[in-house]
Amino acid sequence: ARAAALIARKAVDGTIDCDAIDERTVAAHLWDSEASDPDLLIRTSGEQRLSNFLIWQTAYSEIWWTDVLWPEFRRAHLADAIRWYASRDRRFGGRKST
């Protein structure tokens, strides 16, 4: 919402062309615009939702779900997540080629 408000202000001020607003514009106005999008998101606690966490930035992230609660999350769990991630065929929204 903050990013949208900033972009809207710039559009009203004339410092941004409404027709030029695209995904890059939105990404550039997010709080973490300097950081790269995560390749892997580890979701603990067994919940299978993002809870609005990095909703824009995780569009193409691989998400590893675990029932382990965060206080009990250990190095072995991280290693499991990384092994799982390494086995993924990342297509960034594209279809698997046949």
Kinemage of the C-alpha trace (Angstrom):
@kinemage 1
@onewidth
@group {chain A} dominant
@subgroup {mainchain}
@vectorlist {calphas} color= white
{ca ala a 1} P 0.000 0.000 0.000
{ca arg a 2} L 2.886 2.360 0.788
{ca ala a 3} L 4.431 1.731 -2.624
{ca ala a 4} L 1.112 2.393 -4.360
{ca ala a 5} L 0.666 5.645 -2.420
{ca leu a 6} L 4.181 6.817 -3.345
{ca ile a 7} L 3.596 6.024 -7.004
{ca ala a 8} L 0.207 7.771 -6.926
{ca arg a 9} L 1.797 10.897 -5.413
{ca lys a 10} L 4.431 10.930 -8.141
{ca ala a 11} L 1.729 10.512 -10.793
{ca val a 12} L -0.251 13.427 -9.359
{ca asp a 13} L 2.921 15.553 -9.149
{ca gly a 14} L 3.751 14.669 -12.730
{ca thr a 15} L 7.119 13.124 -11.829
{ca ile a 16} L 6.037 9.762 -13.180
{ca asp a 17} L 4.051 8.950 -16.306
{ca cys a 18} L 0.999 6.800 -15.489
{ca asp a 19} L 1.479 4.838 -18.712
{ca ala a 20} L 5.024 3.963 -17.655
{ca ile a 21} L 4.027 2.302 -14.373
{ca asp a 22} L 4.891 -1.383 -14.502
{ca glu a 23} L 6.147 -4.173 -12.234
{ca arg a 24} L 9.614 -2.603 -12.045
{ca thr a 25} L 8.062 0.667 -10.871
{ca val a 26} L 6.202 -1.080 -8.074
{ca ala a 27} L 9.280 -3.097 -7.047
{ca ala a 28} L 11.378 0.075 -6.942
{ca his a 29} L 8.986 1.641 -4.434
{ca leu a 30} L 8.846 -1.254 -1.956
{ca trp a 31} L 10.582 -0.962 1.429
{ca asp a 32} L 13.234 -3.488 0.439
{ca ser a 33} L 13.800 -2.298 -3.118
{ca glu a 34} L 17.574 -2.605 -2.725
{ca ala a 35} L 17.404 -6.307 -1.845
{ca ser a 36} L 17.027 -9.056 -4.406
{ca asp a 37} L 13.919 -11.223 -4.350
{ca pro a 38} L 14.306 -14.416 -2.297
{ca asp a 39} L 14.942 -17.653 -4.162
{ca leu a 40} L 13.777 -19.746 -1.211
{ca leu a 41} L 11.214 -18.937 1.464
{ca ile a 42} L 11.100 -21.245 4.464
{ca arg a 43} L 7.708 -21.206 6.194
{ca thr a 44} L 7.768 -22.722 9.660
{ca ser a 45} L 4.931 -23.743 12.002
{ca gly a 46} L 2.933 -25.842 9.547
{ca glu a 47} L 0.947 -22.873 8.303
{ca gln a 48} L 0.548 -22.997 4.533
{ca arg a 49} L 0.110 -19.303 3.889
{ca leu a 50} L 2.421 -16.339 3.534
{ca ser a 51} L 0.532 -14.059 5.936
{ca asn a 52} L 1.261 -11.104 3.613
{ca phe a 53} L 5.002 -11.613 4.111
{ca leu a 54} L 6.939 -10.332 1.082
{ca ile a 55} L 3.890 -11.006 -1.072
{ca trp a 56} L 5.279 -9.170 -4.120
{ca gln a 57} L 8.866 -10.340 -3.736
{ca thr a 58} L 8.055 -14.051 -3.375
{ca ala a 59} L 6.090 -14.393 -6.619
{ca tyr a 60} L 8.756 -16.710 -8.055
{ca ser a 61} L 10.287 -17.996 -4.829
{ca glu a 62} L 10.297 -21.667 -4.017
{ca ile a 63} L 8.455 -22.184 -0.731
{ca trp a 64} L 9.472 -24.928 1.675
{ca trp a 65} L 6.818 -25.684 4.296
{ca thr a 66} L 7.713 -27.306 7.600
{ca asp a 67} L 5.718 -28.184 10.707
{ca val a 68} L 8.716 -27.275 12.870
{ca leu a 69} L 8.155 -24.151 14.944
{ca trp a 70} L 10.733 -21.372 14.542
{ca pro a 71} L 12.270 -21.744 18.039
{ca glu a 72} L 12.991 -25.413 17.268
{ca phe a 73} L 14.303 -24.793 13.733
{ca arg a 74} L 17.871 -26.098 13.536
{ca arg a 75} L 20.736 -26.385 11.086
{ca ala a 76} L 19.495 -29.826 9.990
{ca his a 77} L 16.128 -28.324 9.008
{ca leu a 78} L 17.906 -25.652 6.986
{ca ala a 79} L 19.992 -28.327 5.281
{ca asp a 80} L 16.784 -30.225 4.405
{ca ala a 81} L 15.290 -27.062 2.898
{ca ile a 82} L 18.410 -26.342 0.862
{ca arg a 83} L 18.566 -29.920 -0.453
{ca trp a 84} L 14.900 -29.690 -1.441
{ca tyr a 85} L 15.502 -26.328 -3.120
{ca ala a 86} L 18.495 -27.694 -5.051
{ca ser a 87} L 16.260 -30.406 -6.524
{ca arg a 88} L 13.659 -27.926 -7.836
{ca asp a 89} L 13.230 -27.150 -11.529
{ca arg a 90} L 12.897 -23.361 -11.360
{ca arg a 91} L 10.855 -22.000 -14.265
{ca phe a 92} L 9.935 -18.522 -12.923
{ca gly a 93} L 6.314 -18.870 -13.972
{ca gly a 94} L 7.022 -20.652 -17.245
{ca arg a 95} L 5.861 -24.125 -18.172
{ca lys a 96} L 8.087 -27.152 -18.100
{ca ser a 97} L 9.423 -27.874 -21.560
{ca thr a 98} L 8.471 -31.255 -22.979
